[in-house]
Amino acid sequence: MSTETTPVVPLPAGSARIVTAVGAAGTLASAFLAWTWTSEFPGDLTVTGYPGGLQWFTLTAGVATLLLLLATQGVPGLRWIGPRGSNNAVLFAAAGAAVTTWYTLISISVDLGGLANLEPGGWIAGVFSLIALTGALGLPLDRRTTVPVKVLPLPVFSLLAIGPLAVVGADAIPETHPVADVMAMLAVGLLIAAGGVILTQLVHLANSWLRLGTVERPLPPTRTLPSWVELLFVIGAFGAGLFIVTFGIDTEYGELFTGYLFLLGFLIAAFTKAGLIARLRALTVKHRSVTTGAAFAAAASFPFTQTSDQYTSVATNILIFATVALGLNIVVGLAGLLDLGYVAFLGVGAYTAALFSGSPASPIQLQLPWWAAMLIGAAVSMIFGVVIGAPTLRLRGDYLAIVTLGFGEIFRITMLNLNGTTGPDVTNGSNGIPRIPDMEIFGFDLGQKHTVLGVELGRFSNYYLLMLAVTAVVVLVFARVSNSRLGRAWVAIREDETAAEAMGINGFRVKLVAFALGAFLAGLAGTVQAHVSYTVTPDQYTFAEALPPNSAFLLAAVILGGMGTISGPLVGATLLFLIPKKLEFLADYQLLAFGIALIILMRVRPEGLIPNRRQQLEFHEAAEIPAQASPVDDTLTKAGA
């Protein structure tokens, strides 16, 4: 693939820089003006002289655009922000400013009922954000020389006529007619499909026009810094990461969270193109032990940033979901086994802990210590993993997926039928096992508030810290096992099972160990989940549901985050938990918007958000991937990839 460095909009380089700078300065200045006349829009954008709500995102994107523009010009003190000197970083930052700004303006118009609700500050923000974007398109950009225009098949365009006709037909049917509701839903679906066709074709046209690509720009050598300075950079990066994640979890309304996602996506792309992410990555690889400690220290600091348990409960459930996803990553990401019933192992651990934790509704009136309940729950899950895996792991691919899907449903239905009527009285059927008492660890009751370092930690804060310790154990197990001889055998089985067995690897035994270990880790997280939620019921462990955890979301978290890595499933699980949670304001269209978000993410990053190099090479040409001086995640590298 040949590349070039040319502008999209034919402007002189100097003029393009001036236009971009003026647009960025005007965009960030507009955040200090009133955008609407009423405080009914969330965030109160009526104040002049101080940003509020979504205006902070416009301000941040404007500042990032201006700083990256100055960095590409080699301004002293700013070159560390954009070490590669690529103007593509400026373009992504300017696009982020335009998208977040116009998203806010459109939201104001929709929520309040028209463009008349915009104040002059809103119009100034919209105009200057477009000026900055136009100027960025006039900068010399890294582009592919040719990108053919993709045209969708002609039959697909028939939806453009069928959609409106279906709406007209649905309106003509009386509301009392039995098929009125069905026709209305069908018409809306066809209309959305028609919109999807238009959007997809516009994306193809924009791609052929922009022709954005990657020109190999190696990072310039940096000055040798004292180790303590490099450590400060690493700690500062994780401190910034803590702020970003905390802000996302603490968002109070859906519009703010959606703008947060837009801004975060564009800024990550901008700083990746600039080379800042690669430079920080090199520092984290160099100081791996400090990086690990800083990561968990930042995560442990989260409860101390909260004034109540409102958002700590969300963070606790994210950790449970992420830990189970990391366990599934052993099965899917390393061993290559498609498991569609993995949530059942989470349920086995939860039910076991509920039965042995002293719940009044448990038929087993025995309360074990916290450590015993956790170990027994994890062990029982592992036994189930062996029992299910032994007769089924000789299957491959889709056949194994169907069997594991059946196991997940069998577990849920079995728990439903152990109600004393259709089966033995063990699980109370659909009522589940309620009133599970809180854990007590060395006399420390996790259900009570405690003051630590002058900060009062509530119930969910206590469980968050416990779950963080469980996550640390799971991360340690994953890292050690994946770099071991067994981990290399899993990767060999995943890549080509026949070739691996020909080289002397016992495929069945290796896969069974992966299945058992994954089940053990899921059961460990399930024991904590039972105490966090106070109750366990069969409907918590389904294949697919609007909210995680369930098998479909767990598998999506692994694939979206990046199979075979440690940080990938953690990031994927965080996003897949937060996006449905924060999109509740869309009501009936929540799952539709969530599906669209997944499609966009998979279209942009089919290899996952944090992939290893092998996955990048599978989805992209080698020339499109910047060279890595050192492995980001040596899980795959040491496995012989």
C-alpha positions as CSV (number, residue, x, y, z in Angstrom):
1,M,0.0,0.0,0.0
2,S,1.6,3.3,-1.1
3,T,1.1,6.4,1.0
4,E,1.7,10.1,0.6
5,T,1.6,13.2,2.8
6,T,-0.9,15.7,1.2
7,P,-3.8,17.8,2.4
8,V,-7.5,16.8,1.8
9,V,-8.5,20.4,1.4
10,P,-6.2,22.3,-1.0
11,L,-4.8,25.1,1.3
12,P,-1.3,26.4,1.7
13,A,0.3,24.8,4.7
14,G,0.8,28.1,6.5
15,S,-2.8,29.2,5.9
16,A,-4.1,25.8,7.1
17,R,-2.2,26.2,10.4
18,I,-3.6,29.7,11.0
19,V,-7.1,28.6,10.2
20,T,-6.8,25.6,12.5
21,A,-5.4,27.7,15.3
22,V,-8.1,30.3,15.0
23,G,-10.8,27.7,14.9
24,A,-9.4,25.8,17.9
25,A,-9.0,29.1,19.9
26,G,-12.6,30.1,19.0
27,T,-13.9,26.7,20.0
28,L,-12.3,26.7,23.4
29,A,-13.3,30.3,24.0
30,S,-17.0,29.5,23.1
31,A,-17.2,27.2,26.1
32,F,-17.2,30.3,28.3
33,L,-20.4,31.6,26.6
34,A,-24.0,30.6,27.1
35,W,-25.2,28.0,24.6
36,T,-28.9,28.0,25.5
37,W,-31.3,30.2,27.4
38,T,-32.9,27.7,29.8
39,S,-31.4,25.4,32.4
40,E,-33.8,22.6,31.5
41,F,-31.0,21.0,29.4
42,P,-28.8,18.9,31.7
43,G,-25.6,20.7,32.8
44,D,-27.0,24.2,32.8
45,L,-25.4,25.7,29.7
46,T,-26.8,29.2,30.4
47,V,-23.9,30.5,32.3
48,T,-21.4,33.0,30.8
49,G,-17.9,33.0,32.0
50,Y,-17.7,29.4,33.2
51,P,-18.1,26.1,31.3
52,G,-20.7,23.6,32.3
53,G,-21.7,20.1,31.4
54,L,-20.9,19.2,27.8
55,Q,-19.1,22.5,27.3
56,W,-16.1,21.0,29.2
57,F,-15.7,18.5,26.4
58,T,-15.6,21.2,23.8
59,L,-13.1,23.2,25.9
60,T,-10.9,20.0,26.3
61,A,-11.0,19.2,22.6
62,G,-10.2,22.7,21.6
63,V,-7.2,22.8,23.9
64,A,-6.0,19.4,22.7
65,T,-6.2,20.6,19.1
66,L,-4.2,23.8,19.8
67,L,-1.5,22.0,21.8
68,L,-1.1,19.2,19.2
69,L,-0.9,21.8,16.4
70,L,1.9,23.7,18.3
71,A,3.6,20.3,19.0
72,T,3.8,19.4,15.3
73,Q,5.5,22.8,14.7
74,G,8.3,21.8,17.2
75,V,7.4,24.4,19.9
76,P,9.8,23.9,22.8
77,G,8.2,22.3,25.8
78,L,5.3,20.7,23.7
79,R,7.2,18.3,21.5
80,W,6.8,15.5,24.0
81,I,3.0,15.7,23.3
82,G,3.4,14.9,19.6
83,P,6.8,13.2,19.2
84,R,5.9,11.8,15.7
85,G,4.9,15.2,14.3
86,S,2.0,13.8,12.5
87,N,-0.8,16.2,11.5
88,N,-3.3,13.4,11.6
89,A,-3.3,13.8,15.4
90,V,-4.4,17.4,14.9
91,L,-7.2,16.3,12.6
92,F,-8.5,13.7,15.1
93,A,-8.5,16.3,17.9
94,A,-10.3,18.8,15.7
95,A,-12.8,16.2,14.6
96,G,-13.4,15.4,18.3
97,A,-14.1,19.1,19.0
98,A,-16.6,19.3,16.0
99,V,-18.4,16.0,16.9
100,T,-18.8,16.8,20.6
101,T,-19.9,20.4,19.9
102,W,-22.4,19.5,17.3
103,Y,-23.7,16.6,19.3
104,T,-24.4,19.0,22.1
105,L,-26.1,21.5,19.8
106,I,-28.3,18.8,18.2
107,S,-29.2,17.4,21.7
108,I,-30.2,20.9,22.8
109,S,-32.4,21.3,19.7
110,V,-34.0,17.9,20.1
111,D,-34.6,18.1,23.9
112,L,-35.9,21.6,23.9
113,G,-37.7,21.6,20.6
114,G,-35.8,23.4,17.9
115,L,-32.7,25.5,17.0
116,A,-34.4,28.6,18.4
117,N,-33.2,27.4,21.8
118,L,-29.6,28.1,21.0
119,E,-27.9,31.2,22.2
120,P,-25.2,33.0,20.2
121,G,-22.5,31.1,22.1
122,G,-23.8,27.8,20.7
123,W,-23.6,29.1,17.2
124,I,-20.1,30.4,17.8
125,A,-19.0,27.0,19.1
126,G,-20.5,25.2,16.1
127,V,-19.0,27.6,13.5
128,F,-15.5,27.7,15.0
129,S,-15.3,23.9,15.5
130,L,-16.0,23.5,11.8
131,I,-13.4,26.1,11.0
132,A,-10.8,24.2,13.0
133,L,-11.8,20.9,11.3
134,T,-11.5,22.6,7.8
135,G,-8.1,23.9,8.7
136,A,-6.9,20.5,9.9
137,L,-8.1,19.0,6.6
138,G,-5.8,21.5,4.9
139,L,-2.7,20.3,6.8
140,P,-0.3,17.8,5.2
141,L,-1.8,14.5,6.3
142,D,-0.6,10.9,6.1
143,R,-2.9,9.4,3.4
144,R,-3.2,6.4,1.1
145,T,-2.7,7.2,-2.6
146,T,-5.8,5.5,-3.8
147,V,-8.9,4.2,-2.1
148,P,-11.6,2.8,-4.5
149,V,-15.2,3.9,-3.8
150,K,-17.3,1.1,-2.4
151,V,-20.9,1.0,-3.6
152,L,-23.4,-1.1,-1.8
153,P,-25.3,-3.7,-3.9
154,L,-28.3,-2.2,-5.7
155,P,-30.9,-4.5,-4.0
156,V,-29.8,-2.9,-0.6
157,F,-30.8,0.6,-1.9
158,S,-34.4,-0.7,-2.3
159,L,-34.7,-0.1,1.5
160,L,-34.7,3.6,0.8
161,A,-38.1,3.2,-0.9
162,I,-39.5,0.4,1.2
163,G,-38.8,2.2,4.5
164,P,-41.0,5.3,3.8
165,L,-43.7,3.2,2.2
166,A,-43.9,0.9,5.2
167,V,-44.3,4.0,7.4
168,V,-47.1,5.3,5.2
169,G,-48.8,1.9,5.3
170,A,-48.5,1.6,9.0
171,D,-50.1,5.0,9.5
172,A,-53.0,3.9,7.3
173,I,-53.9,1.0,9.6
174,P,-56.4,1.9,12.4
175,E,-54.9,1.7,15.9
176,T,-57.5,-0.8,17.0
177,H,-56.5,-3.3,14.3
178,P,-54.7,-6.4,15.7
179,V,-51.6,-6.0,13.4
180,A,-51.2,-2.2,14.0
181,D,-48.5,-2.6,16.6
182,V,-46.6,-5.2,14.6
183,M,-46.7,-3.1,11.4
184,A,-45.6,0.0,13.4
185,M,-42.5,-1.8,14.7
186,L,-41.8,-3.3,11.3
187,A,-42.0,0.2,9.7
188,V,-39.7,1.7,12.3
189,G,-37.2,-1.2,11.7
190,L,-37.3,-0.7,7.9
191,L,-36.8,3.0,8.3
192,I,-33.8,2.5,10.6
193,A,-32.4,0.0,8.1
194,A,-32.8,2.6,5.3
195,G,-31.0,5.2,7.5
196,G,-28.2,2.6,8.1
197,V,-27.8,2.1,4.3
198,I,-27.4,5.9,3.8
199,L,-25.0,6.2,6.6
200,T,-22.9,3.2,5.4
201,Q,-22.7,4.6,1.9
202,L,-21.7,8.0,3.2
203,V,-18.9,6.4,5.3
204,H,-17.6,4.7,2.2
205,L,-17.6,7.9,0.2
206,A,-15.9,9.8,3.1
207,N,-13.3,7.0,3.3
208,S,-12.4,7.3,-0.4
209,W,-12.3,11.1,-0.1
210,L,-10.1,11.3,3.0
211,R,-7.9,8.3,2.3
212,L,-6.4,8.5,5.8
213,G,-3.6,6.1,6.3
214,T,-0.4,5.6,8.3
215,V,3.1,6.7,7.2
216,E,5.8,5.0,9.1
217,R,7.1,7.6,11.6
218,P,9.5,6.1,14.1
219,L,9.6,7.7,17.5
220,P,12.6,10.1,17.7
221,P,15.1,9.3,20.4
222,T,14.5,11.0,23.7
223,R,16.9,12.5,26.2
224,T,18.0,10.1,28.8
225,L,16.0,11.0,31.9
226,P,16.6,10.0,35.5
227,S,14.7,6.9,36.5
228,W,12.7,8.9,39.1
229,V,11.5,11.3,36.4
230,E,10.3,8.4,34.2
231,L,8.5,6.9,37.2
232,L,6.8,10.2,37.8
233,F,5.5,10.1,34.2
234,V,4.2,6.6,34.7
235,I,2.5,7.5,38.0
236,G,1.1,10.7,36.4
237,A,-0.3,8.7,33.5
238,F,-2.2,6.4,35.8
239,G,-3.4,9.3,37.9
240,A,-4.9,10.8,34.7
241,G,-6.3,7.4,33.8
242,L,-8.0,7.3,37.2
243,F,-9.6,10.7,36.6
244,I,-10.8,9.7,33.2
245,V,-12.4,6.4,34.4
246,T,-13.9,8.1,37.5
247,F,-15.4,10.8,35.3
248,G,-17.0,8.2,33.1
249,I,-18.5,6.2,35.9
250,D,-19.7,9.4,37.7
251,T,-21.5,10.9,34.7
252,E,-25.0,11.8,36.0
253,Y,-27.0,11.8,32.7
254,G,-26.9,10.0,29.4
255,E,-26.1,13.0,27.2
256,L,-23.0,13.7,29.2
257,F,-21.8,10.1,29.0
258,T,-22.4,10.0,25.2
259,G,-20.3,13.1,24.7
260,Y,-17.7,11.6,27.0
261,L,-17.5,8.6,24.7
262,F,-17.1,10.7,21.6
263,L,-14.4,12.9,23.1
264,L,-12.5,9.9,24.6
265,G,-12.5,8.0,21.3
266,F,-11.2,10.9,19.3
267,L,-8.6,12.0,21.8
268,I,-7.2,8.5,22.2
269,A,-6.9,8.3,18.4
270,A,-5.2,11.7,18.3
271,F,-2.6,10.9,20.9
272,T,-2.0,7.5,19.3
273,K,-1.2,9.2,16.0
274,A,0.9,11.8,17.8
275,G,3.0,9.0,19.4
276,L,2.3,10.0,23.0
277,I,0.6,6.7,23.7
278,A,3.6,4.7,22.2
279,R,6.0,6.7,24.3
280,L,4.1,6.1,27.5
281,R,3.8,2.4,26.5
282,A,7.6,2.2,26.2
283,L,8.0,3.6,29.7
284,T,5.5,1.1,31.2
285,V,7.3,-1.8,29.6
286,K,10.6,-0.5,30.9
287,H,9.2,-0.1,34.4
288,R,6.8,-3.1,34.4
289,S,6.8,-3.7,38.2
290,V,6.1,0.0,39.0
291,T,3.4,0.0,36.3
292,T,1.6,-2.9,37.8
293,G,1.8,-1.3,41.3
294,A,0.7,2.1,40.0
295,A,-2.3,0.5,38.1
296,F,-3.6,-1.2,41.2
297,A,-2.9,1.8,43.5
298,A,-4.9,4.0,41.1
299,A,-7.8,1.5,41.1
300,A,-7.7,1.2,44.9
301,S,-7.9,5.0,45.2
302,F,-11.3,5.1,43.4
303,P,-13.5,4.7,46.6
304,F,-11.6,7.5,48.2
305,T,-12.7,9.9,45.4
306,Q,-16.4,9.2,46.1
307,T,-18.7,10.8,48.6
308,S,-21.3,8.0,48.5
309,D,-21.8,4.5,47.3
310,Q,-23.9,5.5,44.3
311,Y,-21.2,5.0,41.7
312,T,-19.0,2.7,43.8
313,S,-21.7,0.0,43.3
314,V,-21.3,0.5,39.5
315,A,-17.5,0.1,39.8
316,T,-17.9,-3.0,42.0
317,N,-20.1,-4.7,39.4
318,I,-17.7,-3.6,36.6
319,L,-14.9,-5.4,38.5
320,I,-16.9,-8.6,38.8
321,F,-17.8,-8.5,35.1
322,A,-14.2,-7.7,34.1
323,T,-12.8,-10.5,36.3
324,V,-15.1,-13.1,34.8
325,A,-14.2,-11.8,31.3
326,L,-10.5,-12.3,32.1
327,G,-11.2,-15.8,33.1
328,L,-13.1,-16.4,29.8
329,N,-10.1,-15.0,28.0
330,I,-8.1,-18.1,29.0
331,V,-10.7,-20.3,27.4
332,V,-11.4,-18.1,24.3
333,G,-8.3,-15.9,23.9
334,L,-5.5,-18.4,24.7
335,A,-7.0,-21.8,24.1
336,G,-9.3,-20.7,21.2
337,L,-12.4,-22.5,22.7
338,L,-15.7,-20.8,21.9
339,D,-17.7,-21.0,25.1
340,L,-21.3,-19.6,25.0
341,G,-22.3,-20.7,28.4
342,Y,-19.5,-19.4,30.6
343,V,-21.8,-17.3,32.8
344,A,-23.0,-20.6,34.3
345,F,-19.7,-21.0,36.1
346,L,-20.3,-17.6,37.6
347,G,-23.7,-18.9,38.8
348,V,-22.2,-22.1,40.2
349,G,-19.8,-20.1,42.4
350,A,-22.6,-17.7,43.5
351,Y,-25.1,-20.4,44.4
352,T,-22.5,-22.4,46.3
353,A,-21.5,-19.3,48.3
354,A,-25.1,-18.6,49.0
355,L,-25.8,-22.1,50.2
356,F,-22.9,-22.1,52.6
357,S,-23.0,-18.5,53.9
358,G,-25.8,-18.7,56.5
359,S,-28.7,-17.4,54.5
360,P,-32.0,-18.1,56.3
361,A,-33.5,-19.2,52.9
362,S,-30.7,-21.8,52.4
363,P,-31.6,-25.4,53.0
364,I,-28.1,-26.0,54.2
365,Q,-28.0,-24.2,57.6
366,L,-24.2,-23.9,57.7
367,Q,-22.2,-20.6,57.7
368,L,-18.6,-21.1,56.6
369,P,-15.9,-18.6,57.0
370,W,-15.4,-16.2,54.1
371,W,-12.3,-17.9,52.8
372,A,-13.9,-21.3,53.0
373,A,-17.0,-20.1,51.1
374,M,-14.8,-18.6,48.4
375,L,-12.6,-21.6,48.0
376,I,-15.5,-24.0,47.9
377,G,-17.4,-21.9,45.4
378,A,-14.4,-21.7,43.1
379,A,-13.7,-25.5,43.6
380,V,-17.2,-26.5,42.8
381,S,-17.1,-24.4,39.6
382,M,-13.9,-26.0,38.6
383,I,-15.4,-29.5,39.1
384,F,-18.4,-28.5,37.0
385,G,-15.9,-27.3,34.4
386,V,-14.2,-30.7,34.3
387,V,-17.5,-32.6,34.3
388,I,-18.8,-30.5,31.4
389,G,-15.5,-30.4,29.5
390,A,-14.5,-34.0,29.7
391,P,-17.2,-35.3,27.3
392,T,-17.5,-32.2,25.1
393,L,-14.0,-30.9,24.5
394,R,-13.3,-33.4,21.8
395,L,-15.7,-31.3,19.7
396,R,-14.4,-28.2,17.8
397,G,-15.6,-24.9,16.6
398,D,-19.4,-24.4,16.2
399,Y,-20.2,-27.8,17.7
400,L,-18.4,-27.0,20.9
401,A,-20.1,-23.6,21.0
402,I,-23.6,-25.2,20.7
403,V,-22.8,-27.7,23.5
404,T,-21.6,-24.9,25.9
405,L,-24.6,-22.9,25.1
406,G,-26.8,-25.8,26.1
407,F,-24.9,-26.2,29.3
408,G,-25.6,-22.6,30.2
409,E,-29.3,-23.1,29.7
410,I,-29.3,-26.4,31.5
411,F,-27.8,-24.7,34.5
412,R,-30.3,-22.0,34.6
413,I,-33.3,-24.3,34.1
414,T,-31.9,-26.7,36.8
415,M,-31.6,-23.9,39.3
416,L,-35.2,-23.0,38.4
417,N,-36.6,-26.5,39.0
418,L,-34.8,-27.2,42.3
419,N,-37.8,-25.6,44.1
420,G,-39.2,-28.4,46.1
421,T,-42.1,-29.0,43.6
422,T,-40.5,-30.1,40.4
423,G,-37.3,-31.2,42.1
424,P,-35.5,-31.2,45.4
425,D,-35.8,-28.1,47.5
426,V,-32.3,-26.7,47.1
427,T,-32.4,-23.3,45.3
428,N,-36.0,-22.1,46.0
429,G,-36.6,-22.0,42.2
430,S,-37.4,-18.6,40.7
431,N,-37.3,-17.0,44.2
432,G,-33.6,-17.8,44.5
433,I,-31.6,-17.5,47.8
434,P,-32.2,-14.1,49.3
435,R,-30.9,-12.4,52.5
436,I,-27.3,-13.5,52.0
437,P,-25.3,-12.0,54.9
438,D,-22.4,-9.8,54.3
439,M,-18.9,-11.2,54.4
440,E,-16.9,-10.7,57.6
441,I,-13.1,-10.9,57.0
442,F,-11.0,-11.0,60.2
443,G,-13.7,-9.3,62.1
444,F,-14.1,-6.6,59.4
445,D,-17.8,-6.6,58.4
446,L,-18.0,-5.5,54.8
447,G,-21.6,-4.5,55.2
448,Q,-20.8,-1.8,57.7
449,K,-19.3,1.6,57.1
450,H,-15.7,2.1,58.1
451,T,-13.4,5.1,58.2
452,V,-10.1,4.6,56.5
453,L,-7.5,7.5,56.2
454,G,-10.2,9.9,57.3
455,V,-12.6,8.8,54.5
456,E,-15.8,6.9,55.3
457,L,-16.1,3.8,53.1
458,G,-19.6,2.3,52.6
459,R,-20.7,-1.2,51.9
460,F,-19.9,-1.2,48.1
461,S,-16.6,0.5,48.7
462,N,-15.6,-2.4,51.0
463,Y,-16.7,-5.0,48.4
464,Y,-14.9,-3.0,45.7
465,L,-11.6,-3.3,47.5
466,L,-12.2,-7.0,48.1
467,M,-13.1,-7.5,44.4
468,L,-10.0,-5.5,43.4
469,A,-7.9,-8.1,45.4
470,V,-9.7,-10.9,43.6
471,T,-8.9,-9.2,40.2
472,A,-5.3,-8.9,41.2
473,V,-5.2,-12.7,41.8
474,V,-6.8,-13.4,38.5
475,V,-4.4,-11.1,36.6
476,L,-1.5,-12.8,38.3
477,V,-2.8,-16.2,37.4
478,F,-3.4,-15.2,33.8
479,A,0.0,-13.6,33.4
480,R,1.9,-16.5,34.9
481,V,0.0,-19.2,33.1
482,S,0.0,-17.5,29.7
483,N,3.8,-17.2,29.8
484,S,4.3,-20.8,30.9
485,R,4.7,-24.0,28.9
486,L,1.0,-24.6,29.3
487,G,0.2,-21.2,27.9
488,R,2.3,-21.8,24.8
489,A,0.5,-25.1,24.3
490,W,-2.8,-23.2,24.5
491,V,-1.7,-20.8,21.8
492,A,-0.5,-23.7,19.6
493,I,-3.9,-25.4,20.0
494,R,-5.7,-22.2,19.2
495,E,-3.7,-21.6,16.0
496,D,-3.7,-25.1,14.6
497,E,-4.9,-28.0,16.8
498,T,-3.9,-30.7,14.3
499,A,-0.4,-29.4,14.0
500,A,0.0,-29.0,17.7
501,E,-1.1,-32.6,18.4
502,A,1.4,-33.7,15.7
503,M,4.1,-32.0,17.7
504,G,3.3,-34.0,20.8
505,I,0.8,-31.8,22.6
506,N,-2.1,-33.6,24.2
507,G,-4.9,-31.4,22.9
508,F,-7.7,-32.8,25.0
509,R,-5.8,-32.5,28.3
510,V,-4.6,-29.0,27.6
511,K,-8.1,-27.8,26.6
512,L,-9.5,-29.5,29.7
513,V,-7.1,-27.6,32.0
514,A,-8.0,-24.3,30.3
515,F,-11.7,-25.1,30.8
516,A,-11.2,-26.0,34.5
517,L,-9.0,-23.0,35.2
518,G,-11.5,-20.6,33.5
519,A,-14.3,-22.1,35.5
520,F,-12.3,-21.7,38.8
521,L,-11.7,-18.0,38.2
522,A,-15.4,-17.4,37.3
523,G,-16.6,-19.2,40.4
524,L,-14.2,-17.2,42.6
525,A,-15.8,-14.0,41.3
526,G,-19.3,-15.5,41.7
527,T,-18.8,-16.0,45.4
528,V,-18.3,-12.3,45.8
529,Q,-21.1,-11.4,43.5
530,A,-23.6,-13.4,45.7
531,H,-22.7,-11.3,48.7
532,V,-22.7,-8.0,46.8
533,S,-26.2,-8.6,45.4
534,Y,-27.6,-10.1,48.6
535,T,-29.5,-12.7,46.5
536,V,-29.0,-15.1,43.6
537,T,-31.7,-16.1,41.2
538,P,-31.7,-18.1,38.0
539,D,-32.5,-15.1,35.7
540,Q,-29.2,-13.5,36.6
541,Y,-27.4,-16.1,34.6
542,T,-28.8,-16.1,31.1
543,F,-27.2,-16.3,27.6
544,A,-28.3,-12.8,26.6
545,E,-29.9,-9.9,28.4
546,A,-30.1,-6.1,28.2
547,L,-27.5,-5.7,31.0
548,P,-24.4,-7.8,31.9
549,P,-23.2,-10.1,33.1
550,N,-24.4,-12.8,30.7
551,S,-22.6,-15.1,28.3
552,A,-23.1,-12.9,25.2
553,F,-21.7,-9.8,27.0
554,L,-18.8,-11.8,28.4
555,L,-17.7,-13.1,25.0
556,A,-18.2,-9.6,23.5
557,A,-16.0,-8.1,26.2
558,V,-13.1,-10.5,25.3
559,I,-13.4,-9.9,21.6
560,L,-13.9,-6.2,21.8
561,G,-11.1,-5.7,24.3
562,G,-8.6,-7.9,22.6
563,M,-8.2,-11.7,22.9
564,G,-5.2,-13.1,24.6
565,T,-4.2,-9.9,26.5
566,I,-4.7,-8.9,30.1
567,S,-5.8,-5.3,29.7
568,G,-8.0,-5.9,26.7
569,P,-10.9,-7.8,28.5
570,L,-10.7,-5.4,31.4
571,V,-11.2,-2.4,29.2
572,G,-13.8,-4.2,27.0
573,A,-15.8,-5.3,30.1
574,T,-15.7,-1.8,31.5
575,L,-17.1,-0.3,28.3
576,L,-19.8,-3.1,27.8
577,F,-21.0,-2.5,31.4
578,L,-21.0,1.3,31.3
579,I,-22.5,1.8,27.8
580,P,-25.9,0.0,28.5
581,K,-26.0,1.4,32.0
582,K,-25.5,5.0,30.8
583,L,-27.8,4.7,27.8
584,E,-30.9,4.0,29.8
585,F,-32.2,7.4,28.9
586,L,-32.8,6.1,25.4
587,A,-35.5,3.8,26.8
588,D,-36.8,1.5,24.0
589,Y,-33.9,2.4,21.7
590,Q,-31.2,1.5,24.3
591,L,-30.3,-1.9,22.7
592,L,-30.4,-0.4,19.2
593,A,-28.0,2.4,20.2
594,F,-25.8,-0.2,22.0
595,G,-25.8,-2.4,18.9
596,I,-24.8,0.5,16.7
597,A,-22.0,1.3,19.1
598,L,-20.7,-2.2,18.9
599,I,-20.8,-2.3,15.1
600,I,-18.8,0.9,14.9
601,L,-16.2,-0.3,17.4
602,M,-15.8,-3.6,15.6
603,R,-15.7,-1.8,12.2
604,V,-13.0,0.6,13.4
605,R,-11.0,-1.9,15.5
606,P,-11.8,-5.4,14.4
607,E,-8.7,-6.7,16.3
608,G,-9.9,-5.3,19.6
609,L,-9.2,-2.1,21.5
610,I,-6.0,-3.4,23.0
611,P,-4.8,-6.2,20.7
612,N,-1.5,-8.0,20.5
613,R,0.6,-7.7,17.3
614,R,-0.5,-11.0,15.8
615,Q,-4.2,-9.9,15.9
616,Q,-3.2,-6.6,14.3
617,L,-1.5,-8.4,11.4
618,E,-4.5,-10.6,10.9
619,F,-6.8,-7.6,10.3
620,H,-4.4,-5.1,8.8
621,E,-1.5,-4.9,6.4
622,A,1.9,-4.8,8.1
623,A,2.6,-1.4,6.7
624,E,-0.4,0.0,8.5
625,I,0.9,-1.0,11.9
626,P,3.6,1.1,13.6
627,A,6.7,-0.9,14.6
628,Q,7.1,-1.7,18.2
629,A,10.4,-1.4,19.9
630,S,9.4,-3.7,22.6
631,P,6.4,-6.0,23.1
632,V,3.4,-4.3,24.7
633,D,2.0,-7.6,26.0
634,D,4.5,-10.4,26.0
635,T,1.8,-13.0,26.4
636,L,1.9,-13.7,22.7
637,T,5.5,-13.0,22.1
638,K,6.7,-15.6,24.5
639,A,4.3,-18.0,23.1
640,G,6.2,-18.2,19.9
641,A,3.9,-15.9,17.9
